[in-house]
Amino acid sequence: MKTLDYQVINIYDYHSTKDNFMKFIAEYNAIKLECASLNLPKITSSWSERTSPTNYPESKTEIYVARKIELENKYFEFFDKIKLVFSTLSAEEQAYFVSRFEEGMTEAYYEEKENISHKHLIHLNKSCIIKFATVLGFAVRK
């Protein structure tokens, strides 16, 4: 795999595609953060037996477990989508995606770290985002 040609990139409305991509990444990061920051309920020393007329979980622990499972399922749905996209990205695009969107590295630091020009970084960024959006179906053509 290699990065997209300039002609292919110009077929797409980059700004709209990037907006859609950033919404996806923001939602992914929000779920990841919520999953990581979900706190265990406090455990008390008093126990009481409860019965529930419905299947709705009543105890704080049951509510926590149900929420944790729900968040993890959402997280894994996003992760599976990202895994699918990674099969279409070049090694350079994969490294860029992880550094930029998973680790939060700035573009300037990535340029310096990888010793690439700003023009090449812009091309790499556009190629990565357009491939990502195309595979997941939210790329916008001109």
Summary of the structure (lengths in Angstrom):
residues: 142
radius of gyration: 20.9
end to end distance: 24.4
largest distance: 68.3
contacts: 338
relative contact order: 0.20
helix: 66%
strand: 1%
